[in-house]
Every structure is written in structure tokens, then in C-alpha cells.
Amino acid sequence: MNMGIKAAIKAGALALAIGMTAPAPAQLLGGGGLGNTLGGVTGGLTGGLLGTPAGPNGSMIGRLDAPLSAIGNTVNSLAPADLLSARRQRLRTLVRDNRTALDVDDQGNPIRRDEIIGINLAPDALAKAKAAGFTITRTEPIDNIGLTATILAPPRGKPARKAIEALRGIDPAGDYTLDHVYEPARAPLTPMQGPAAGGGATGGGGGAPIGLIDGGVGKHPAFANAAIEQRGFAGNPHPSGHGTAVASLLVGNVGAFRGAAPGSPLLVADVYGGAAGNGSAVAITRALAWLAQKGARVINISLVGPPNPLLAAGVKEVLARGIAVVAAVGNDGPAAPPQYPASYPGVVAVTGVDAKGHALIEAGKPLHLDFAAPGADMAGALPGGGWEALRGTSFAAPLVAGRLARAGSLAALAAEARPGSGRVGRGIVCGDCRTLPKSVGLK
């Protein structure tokens, strides 16, 4: 390959890591600040550079005139500094494209604009906040896990990241935090038109439902025999490419394609409602409470963001009830800060490996790492009946979650783990869960 093509591929990889729009013969509807991708691929770091989606009849929707082997080599040549720089630019783009809804904290992490969360506040704390010029905009009782989130707006003209210090000053015993926004684990949300998945008779496995916190799940033949219930926590459920791909890896089953736990009921908590500026800590914590109330025993979260006291409290309460939480470590490389909820104690943190069992170069470095699973060289479902090639830890996590739901315990899952290359935690599980793209008509 000549140097010009190689440079173009690397530039495209970095642009898609950032979440910028790249030209392509065809694009699916993009996800606001999370960006469109070449050919609409919802995969991880390099989006459409890693494969091309096929329509329901196998027709190619988009293509890239470069060998996939060369593209893979370029991905592996990206330095941690490149990935970290791409992360920073991506977050800036997300906030810029959603400026009416989002702002940043002191570390540059996206937050909901003009919102401060008070956790389980006493009445006298609320009175002090009102006297200091704060406005109570709403109260969110988070049923079943003993939390109440009070949303306060700061005095006019004062950003939330500055105003929160005033609240802590007048109420040192209170628990206050910003409402951080969480992304799909470095894969575009990709909101899409069309019907949402739902209904269906439970087949095969049955058992306790698996929970999924993500974007909404679109209709697809892989879900024809799956019992799927969806609820929105940022408006009505809205089909998304990311949520649909993750759901297919959990419970999908059609033709050559098979998820990790086909036949298991699936509860989908859509925390985006089709908008990249959603996915807040409040929405995710409310989703956790709903899934716990509905009887989920394993919950998959292929989302990443900074630590947040409300989310930490929600995760802790769910874990205390014996519910397993499985989360992706992210795809911003080992130089990026540890991502959450994967880095919380007790959460099953998952990274991805390629078809040779090598840890993905772009995988994040959490505070702890439990397992790896296939996260590249694999296919997943698109809303409406298509397929696409996937890459990223977003897609490894549901394979671990599905297998854990079937195995019944972490000990049983650990007994299945096999060695891999690089940072793979206790080993690779669900190694046979990868459906090759060519098996569903992708080239």
C-alpha cells in the first residue's frame, strides 16, 4: 500500500475515533455529537473503517476501497496519545453539538447544563439552597433502591461546575454532584428510524430476564423469538444502532447468527431517547432501579464516563441485592482515565479481543479487569434487518453478560475462561460466541 493511502486510512481512523463525520457513499442517521460513521458502522474505535453493513437482502450499503488487513494494521499502530487526543476532541465535539443541553465539569467531562444533583437531601438543606438562589427543578424518587435525586438549577449566570461549591459550603454534610453524561463505549449511538423491538414469545432458555442499559433496540429478525420489553428514561424508547447491536449479542438468534443467551427475556432501558446529549447519571440510576424491580439478575452497561456519586450509589445498591452488573472498559486506550461504571468495585469489567485472542489495542485501562470476550471480527444486528461488522469493548461486554446469565455465577464463568494475549483479566470467555461477518453476508 502506498504511503498516501496509509496516511488517509490513519487520518480516517482518528477522525472516526473523535466522532467526526466522514464522507461515504451512504450514511445512516448519525448520533448528534457522537457523530456519523463511514457506512453507518456502529463499531468501536474506527467505526466504518472496520467493515461495511449489509441491508436485509445482503446488499452493501457502504464500502471503503482499502484492504481490511491494512486497516487493521493501521489501527494497531495508533499510539495511546493518539487515542487520548481523539477522546478529548470527541468530548468537545459532543458538548459543542449539544450546547443547549450540555456543559463540562472542571475535567472537561460532559454534564447536563444547569443541573446539580442532591442525593437524599434533608428538608433543611433544600431550604438553605433556595435561600442561596438555587431553584429546585424536579425531584426524582429512584424507587426500589432507596435513593432520591433532587435536581437544582444554579443562580442565573453561574455554571453548575462553579455553583456546586457554594452548595457544599452552605451544606457540608450534603451529598451533591453534577449530572454527568455517559457515552456508548466509543461507538456512535446512531439513532435510527423504524419500529422498536418488543413482544415475542420466550424461546429456548427462558429464565430470569437480562437487563440492558443503552440506546433503544430496533426490530430485527434476530429478535423474532425473543421476549423484549423496553422502557424510556429520556423520553420514549428510540431504536439505535448501538443498542440493537448489543441486544443482538445478548439474545439474538437467526440463521447463522446466535447471541450469548438466545431465548433469555430482555429488559431494555433506553437512557438516550435518540439524542446523544442524554445518557445522564440520573437516567442510568433510574434504569438500574427499574431493572432491579423487574427481576433482572444480570445487567449489561456498554457505556462509559467519569465517576459519579449518584451512579456509584445506584450500582452499590443493585450489587447488594445480588444483581450482577457487567460493563465495558471503553475504547480510548490505556492512557485515558479509568472509565465507569466498569471501574466501580464489584462491577464485572470487560475488555475485548480479536479473532486471534489479542487484547484490542484501543481498550481502556480500568481500575480492575475481570474478563475478555470477542470484540472484533464479528457481526451484529442493525435496526430493520441488516447486519454490520463490529469492533470495540461495547460488544465484548454483552457476550460476558449473556454467558454469566447462563452460567449462573462468576465462579462458573471463571472456570470457562481461557488464556489470551495482553490484558485479558481472568481470561477470555464466550470465545465461541463470535459470528463472523461473512456468515451473515458481509464481505
C-alpha positions as CSV (number, residue, x, y, z in Angstrom):
1,M,0.0,0.0,0.0
2,N,1.4,3.4,-0.9
3,M,2.1,6.0,1.9
4,G,-0.8,8.3,0.7
5,I,-3.4,5.6,1.2
6,K,-1.9,4.5,4.5
7,A,-1.9,8.1,5.8
8,A,-5.5,8.6,4.6
9,I,-6.6,5.4,6.5
10,K,-4.9,6.6,9.7
11,A,-6.5,10.0,9.4
12,G,-9.9,8.4,8.9
13,A,-9.4,6.2,11.9
14,L,-8.5,9.2,14.1
15,A,-11.5,11.2,12.7
16,L,-13.9,8.4,13.5
17,A,-12.3,7.9,16.9
18,I,-13.1,11.6,17.5
19,G,-16.6,11.1,16.3
20,M,-16.4,13.4,13.3
21,T,-18.5,13.0,10.2
22,A,-16.6,11.3,7.4
23,P,-17.7,11.1,3.7
24,A,-19.1,7.8,2.5
25,P,-21.2,6.5,-0.4
26,A,-24.1,6.1,2.1
27,Q,-24.6,7.0,5.7
28,L,-27.1,6.0,8.3
29,L,-28.7,8.7,10.5
30,G,-25.9,9.9,12.8
31,G,-26.0,10.4,16.6
32,G,-25.6,14.1,17.1
33,G,-22.3,14.9,18.9
34,L,-21.3,11.3,18.7
35,G,-21.0,11.6,15.0
36,N,-21.9,9.7,11.9
37,T,-19.7,6.9,10.7
38,L,-18.5,5.6,7.3
39,G,-21.2,3.3,6.1
40,G,-23.0,3.7,9.3
41,V,-21.0,1.1,11.2
42,T,-21.6,1.3,14.9
43,G,-18.3,-0.5,15.8
44,G,-15.7,0.8,18.2
45,L,-12.7,3.0,17.6
46,T,-12.6,3.1,13.8
47,G,-16.3,2.8,13.0
48,G,-16.8,2.2,9.3
49,L,-13.1,1.5,8.7
50,L,-13.6,-1.9,10.1
51,G,-16.4,-3.2,8.0
52,T,-19.4,-2.4,5.9
53,P,-23.0,-3.0,6.7
54,A,-25.3,-5.1,4.6
55,G,-29.0,-4.5,4.1
56,P,-31.7,-7.1,4.8
57,N,-31.1,-8.7,1.4
58,G,-27.3,-8.7,1.8
59,S,-26.7,-5.6,-0.4
60,M,-23.8,-3.4,0.5
61,I,-24.8,-0.1,2.0
62,G,-21.3,1.4,2.1
63,R,-17.7,0.4,1.2
64,L,-14.1,1.5,1.7
65,D,-11.6,0.9,-1.1
66,A,-8.8,-0.4,1.1
67,P,-8.0,-4.0,2.3
68,L,-9.3,-4.7,5.8
69,S,-6.0,-6.3,6.7
70,A,-4.2,-3.0,6.1
71,I,-6.9,-1.1,8.1
72,G,-6.4,-3.5,11.0
73,N,-2.7,-2.9,10.9
74,T,-3.2,0.9,11.0
75,V,-5.5,0.6,14.0
76,N,-2.8,-1.4,15.8
77,S,-0.3,1.4,15.0
78,L,-2.2,4.1,16.8
79,A,-0.4,5.3,19.9
80,P,-2.0,5.9,23.3
81,A,-1.5,9.6,22.9
82,D,-3.5,9.5,19.6
83,L,-6.4,7.7,21.3
84,L,-6.3,10.2,24.3
85,S,-6.3,13.2,21.9
86,A,-9.2,11.7,20.0
87,R,-11.1,11.2,23.2
88,R,-10.7,14.8,24.2
89,Q,-11.7,16.1,20.8
90,R,-14.7,13.8,20.7
91,L,-16.0,15.1,24.1
92,R,-15.5,18.7,23.0
93,T,-17.5,17.9,19.8
94,L,-20.3,16.2,21.8
95,V,-20.7,19.3,24.0
96,R,-20.4,21.7,21.1
97,D,-23.1,19.9,19.1
98,N,-25.4,19.8,22.1
99,R,-24.6,23.2,23.7
100,T,-28.1,24.0,24.8
101,A,-28.2,20.7,26.9
102,L,-24.6,20.1,27.9
103,D,-21.7,21.8,29.6
104,V,-18.5,20.5,31.1
105,D,-17.1,19.9,34.5
106,D,-13.6,21.0,35.6
107,Q,-12.0,18.0,33.9
108,G,-13.8,18.5,30.6
109,N,-16.3,15.7,31.1
110,P,-19.8,16.4,29.6
111,I,-22.5,17.2,32.1
112,R,-26.2,18.3,31.8
113,R,-26.2,22.0,31.7
114,D,-27.5,23.9,34.7
115,E,-28.2,20.8,36.7
116,I,-26.8,19.8,40.1
117,I,-27.9,16.6,41.8
118,G,-28.6,16.5,45.6
119,I,-28.7,12.9,46.9
120,N,-31.2,12.1,49.7
121,L,-31.2,15.7,50.9
122,A,-32.8,16.8,54.1
123,P,-35.6,19.4,54.1
124,D,-33.3,22.0,55.8
125,A,-30.7,21.5,53.1
126,L,-33.3,22.3,50.5
127,A,-34.4,25.4,52.4
128,K,-30.7,26.6,52.5
129,A,-30.3,26.0,48.8
130,K,-33.4,28.0,48.0
131,A,-32.3,30.9,50.2
132,A,-29.0,30.9,48.3
133,G,-30.7,31.4,45.0
134,F,-30.9,27.8,43.8
135,T,-34.1,26.5,42.2
136,I,-35.5,23.0,42.6
137,T,-36.4,22.0,39.1
138,R,-37.6,18.4,39.9
139,T,-37.3,15.5,42.3
140,E,-36.6,12.0,41.1
141,P,-37.5,9.3,43.6
142,I,-35.4,6.3,42.4
143,D,-37.8,3.6,43.6
144,N,-36.6,0.2,44.9
145,I,-33.0,1.2,45.8
146,G,-33.6,3.9,48.4
147,L,-32.4,7.0,46.6
148,T,-33.9,10.3,45.8
149,A,-32.3,12.7,43.4
150,T,-33.2,16.4,43.7
151,I,-32.2,18.4,40.7
152,L,-31.2,22.0,41.4
153,A,-30.6,24.8,39.0
154,P,-27.8,27.3,39.9
155,P,-28.4,31.0,40.2
156,R,-28.6,32.7,36.8
157,G,-25.3,33.2,35.1
158,K,-23.3,30.8,37.3
159,P,-22.3,27.5,35.7
160,A,-23.1,24.3,37.6
161,R,-19.4,23.3,38.0
162,K,-18.8,26.6,40.0
163,A,-22.2,26.8,41.8
164,I,-21.8,23.3,43.3
165,E,-19.0,24.5,45.6
166,A,-21.4,27.1,47.0
167,L,-23.9,24.3,47.8
168,R,-21.2,22.3,49.5
169,G,-20.3,25.4,51.5
170,I,-23.7,26.0,52.9
171,D,-24.4,22.3,53.5
172,P,-21.2,20.5,54.2
173,A,-23.0,17.3,55.2
174,G,-25.0,17.1,52.0
175,D,-24.2,14.9,49.0
176,Y,-24.0,16.9,45.8
177,T,-22.8,16.0,42.3
178,L,-23.0,17.1,38.7
179,D,-25.2,15.1,36.3
180,H,-22.5,13.5,34.1
181,V,-23.3,12.2,30.6
182,Y,-22.2,8.7,29.6
183,E,-21.4,7.6,26.0
184,P,-21.7,4.3,24.3
185,A,-18.3,2.7,24.9
186,R,-16.7,4.5,21.9
187,A,-19.3,3.6,19.3
188,P,-21.8,6.0,17.9
189,L,-25.3,5.9,19.3
190,T,-26.6,6.1,15.7
191,P,-30.4,6.8,16.3
192,M,-32.5,5.3,13.5
193,Q,-36.0,5.4,12.2
194,G,-38.3,2.4,12.2
195,P,-40.1,0.2,14.8
196,A,-38.7,-0.8,18.1
197,A,-38.3,-4.4,19.1
198,G,-40.8,-5.7,21.5
199,G,-43.1,-8.6,22.4
200,G,-42.3,-12.0,21.2
201,A,-42.6,-15.4,22.9
202,T,-39.8,-16.5,25.1
203,G,-37.9,-19.4,23.4
204,G,-35.4,-21.9,24.5
205,G,-33.6,-20.7,27.5
206,G,-36.1,-18.5,29.3
207,G,-35.2,-17.9,33.0
208,A,-34.6,-14.6,34.7
209,P,-34.5,-11.6,32.4
210,I,-31.3,-9.9,31.4
211,G,-31.1,-6.1,31.8
212,L,-29.7,-3.8,29.2
213,I,-28.9,-0.1,29.7
214,D,-28.2,1.5,26.4
215,G,-30.0,3.2,23.4
216,G,-33.2,1.6,22.3
217,V,-33.4,-1.6,20.3
218,G,-34.8,-1.8,16.8
219,K,-36.9,-4.5,15.2
220,H,-34.8,-7.3,13.6
221,P,-35.4,-11.0,12.6
222,A,-32.8,-11.9,15.2
223,F,-35.4,-10.9,17.9
224,A,-38.4,-12.8,16.3
225,N,-38.5,-15.3,19.2
226,A,-37.2,-13.0,21.9
227,A,-39.3,-11.5,24.7
228,I,-38.2,-7.9,24.8
229,E,-39.6,-5.2,27.0
230,Q,-38.4,-1.6,26.6
231,R,-38.8,1.5,28.7
232,G,-37.5,5.0,28.1
233,F,-35.7,7.1,30.7
234,A,-35.1,10.1,28.4
235,G,-38.4,10.2,26.6
236,N,-39.9,7.3,24.6
237,P,-37.6,4.4,23.6
238,H,-36.0,5.1,20.2
239,P,-34.2,2.5,18.1
240,S,-30.4,2.9,17.9
241,G,-27.7,1.1,16.1
242,H,-25.6,0.7,19.3
243,G,-28.4,-0.7,21.4
244,T,-29.6,-3.0,18.7
245,A,-26.1,-4.5,18.1
246,V,-25.6,-5.0,21.8
247,A,-29.0,-6.6,22.3
248,S,-28.4,-9.0,19.4
249,L,-25.2,-10.2,21.0
250,L,-27.2,-10.9,24.2
251,V,-30.3,-12.7,22.9
252,G,-30.3,-12.6,19.1
253,N,-30.9,-15.9,17.2
254,V,-31.5,-16.2,13.4
255,G,-29.8,-18.3,10.7
256,A,-26.0,-18.4,11.3
257,F,-26.2,-15.6,14.0
258,R,-26.5,-16.5,17.6
259,G,-26.1,-14.3,20.7
260,A,-24.7,-15.5,24.0
261,A,-28.0,-16.2,25.7
262,P,-30.7,-16.7,23.0
263,G,-34.1,-17.3,24.4
264,S,-33.5,-15.2,27.5
265,P,-36.0,-12.4,28.2
266,L,-34.5,-9.0,27.7
267,L,-35.4,-5.8,29.5
268,V,-34.1,-2.7,27.7
269,A,-33.7,0.6,29.5
270,D,-33.2,3.4,26.8
271,V,-31.4,6.2,28.5
272,Y,-30.9,8.3,25.3
273,G,-34.3,8.5,23.6
274,G,-32.5,9.0,20.3
275,A,-30.4,12.0,21.5
276,A,-26.6,11.9,22.2
277,G,-27.0,14.6,24.8
278,N,-28.9,12.3,27.1
279,G,-27.5,9.2,28.9
280,S,-27.1,11.1,32.2
281,A,-26.2,9.7,35.6
282,V,-29.8,10.3,36.8
283,A,-31.3,8.3,33.8
284,I,-28.9,5.4,34.3
285,T,-29.5,5.2,38.0
286,R,-33.3,5.2,37.4
287,A,-32.8,2.5,34.8
288,L,-30.9,0.4,37.3
289,A,-33.7,0.7,39.8
290,W,-36.3,-0.3,37.2
291,L,-34.3,-3.4,36.1
292,A,-33.9,-4.5,39.7
293,Q,-37.6,-4.1,40.3
294,K,-38.4,-6.2,37.1
295,G,-36.2,-9.1,38.3
296,A,-33.1,-8.8,36.2
297,R,-30.2,-10.8,37.6
298,V,-27.5,-9.6,35.2
299,I,-27.4,-6.1,33.8
300,N,-25.2,-5.1,30.8
301,I,-23.9,-1.5,30.5
302,S,-21.8,-0.8,27.5
303,L,-21.5,2.9,28.4
304,V,-18.5,4.8,29.8
305,G,-17.9,8.1,31.6
306,P,-16.4,9.6,34.8
307,P,-17.1,8.6,38.4
308,N,-20.3,10.0,39.7
309,P,-21.7,9.7,43.3
310,L,-25.3,9.1,42.3
311,L,-24.4,6.3,39.8
312,A,-21.9,4.8,42.3
313,A,-24.7,4.7,44.9
314,G,-27.1,3.1,42.4
315,V,-24.6,0.4,41.4
316,K,-23.8,-0.3,45.0
317,E,-27.4,-0.8,45.9
318,V,-28.0,-3.1,42.9
319,L,-25.0,-5.2,43.7
320,A,-26.1,-5.5,47.3
321,R,-29.3,-7.2,46.0
322,G,-27.2,-9.9,44.3
323,I,-27.6,-8.5,40.8
324,A,-24.5,-8.7,38.6
325,V,-23.5,-5.6,36.7
326,V,-21.3,-6.1,33.6
327,A,-19.7,-3.1,31.9
328,A,-17.3,-2.3,29.1
329,V,-14.0,-0.7,29.8
330,G,-14.1,1.6,26.9
331,N,-12.0,2.2,23.8
332,D,-10.0,5.3,24.5
333,G,-6.7,3.4,25.1
334,P,-4.6,2.8,28.2
335,A,-3.7,6.5,28.6
336,A,-7.3,7.6,29.1
337,P,-8.6,7.8,32.7
338,P,-10.4,4.7,34.0
339,Q,-14.0,4.6,32.9
340,Y,-17.1,4.0,34.9
341,P,-19.2,2.1,35.8
342,A,-16.7,-0.6,34.8
343,S,-14.2,0.6,37.4
344,Y,-16.6,0.5,40.4
345,P,-15.9,-2.2,42.9
346,G,-18.0,-5.3,42.3
347,V,-18.8,-4.5,38.6
348,V,-17.6,-7.1,36.1
349,A,-15.2,-5.1,33.9
350,V,-14.9,-6.5,30.3
351,T,-12.4,-5.9,27.6
352,G,-12.3,-7.2,24.0
353,V,-10.1,-9.4,22.0
354,D,-9.8,-10.1,18.2
355,A,-10.1,-13.4,16.4
356,K,-6.5,-14.3,17.4
357,G,-7.2,-13.7,21.1
358,H,-5.2,-10.5,21.3
359,A,-6.5,-7.7,23.5
360,L,-7.7,-4.8,21.5
361,I,-5.1,-2.0,21.2
362,E,-7.8,0.6,21.9
363,A,-9.2,-1.0,25.0
364,G,-9.3,1.2,28.1
365,K,-7.4,0.5,31.4
366,P,-9.9,0.2,34.2
367,L,-9.1,0.1,37.9
368,H,-9.7,-3.7,37.7
369,L,-10.3,-6.1,34.8
370,D,-12.3,-9.3,35.1
371,F,-12.7,-10.9,31.7
372,A,-12.3,-10.5,28.0
373,A,-14.6,-11.7,25.2
374,P,-14.7,-11.3,21.4
375,G,-14.8,-7.6,20.5
376,A,-13.7,-7.6,16.8
377,D,-14.0,-9.7,13.7
378,M,-17.7,-10.2,14.4
379,A,-21.2,-9.2,13.2
380,G,-24.2,-7.7,15.0
381,A,-27.7,-6.6,14.1
382,L,-28.8,-3.3,12.6
383,P,-32.4,-2.0,13.2
384,G,-34.6,-3.1,10.4
385,G,-32.9,-6.3,9.4
386,G,-29.4,-5.5,8.4
387,W,-26.0,-6.5,9.7
388,E,-22.7,-4.8,10.3
389,A,-19.2,-5.6,11.3
390,L,-18.4,-4.6,14.9
391,R,-15.3,-3.7,16.9
392,G,-15.0,-2.4,20.5
393,T,-15.4,-3.4,24.1
394,S,-19.1,-2.3,23.8
395,F,-19.6,-5.6,22.1
396,A,-17.5,-7.8,24.3
397,A,-19.5,-6.9,27.4
398,P,-22.8,-8.4,26.3
399,L,-21.2,-11.7,25.5
400,V,-19.9,-11.9,29.0
401,A,-23.2,-10.7,30.4
402,G,-25.1,-13.3,28.4
403,R,-22.8,-16.1,29.3
404,L,-22.9,-15.1,33.0
405,A,-26.7,-15.2,32.9
406,R,-26.5,-18.8,31.6
407,A,-23.6,-19.9,33.9
408,G,-25.3,-18.6,37.0
409,S,-22.2,-17.5,38.9
410,L,-18.9,-15.7,38.4
411,A,-17.1,-18.9,39.6
412,A,-18.7,-20.9,36.8
413,L,-17.8,-18.1,34.3
414,A,-14.2,-18.1,35.6
415,A,-13.9,-21.8,35.1
416,E,-14.7,-21.3,31.4
417,A,-12.0,-18.6,30.9
418,R,-9.1,-19.3,28.6
419,P,-5.8,-17.6,28.2
420,G,-5.3,-14.7,25.8
421,S,-2.6,-12.3,24.8
422,G,-2.3,-8.9,26.5
423,R,-4.5,-7.6,29.3
424,V,-7.5,-10.1,29.4
425,G,-8.2,-10.3,33.2
426,R,-9.0,-13.8,34.2
427,G,-9.2,-14.8,30.6
428,I,-11.4,-15.0,27.5
429,V,-14.9,-16.2,28.0
430,C,-17.6,-16.9,25.3
431,G,-14.8,-17.4,22.8
432,D,-17.2,-19.4,20.6
433,C,-19.8,-16.6,20.6
434,R,-18.3,-14.7,17.7
435,T,-20.4,-14.7,14.5
436,L,-18.1,-13.9,11.6
437,P,-19.3,-11.1,9.3
438,K,-19.1,-13.4,6.2
439,S,-21.6,-15.7,7.9
440,V,-24.3,-13.1,7.6
441,G,-23.4,-11.9,4.1
442,L,-20.8,-9.2,5.0
443,K,-17.7,-9.0,2.9
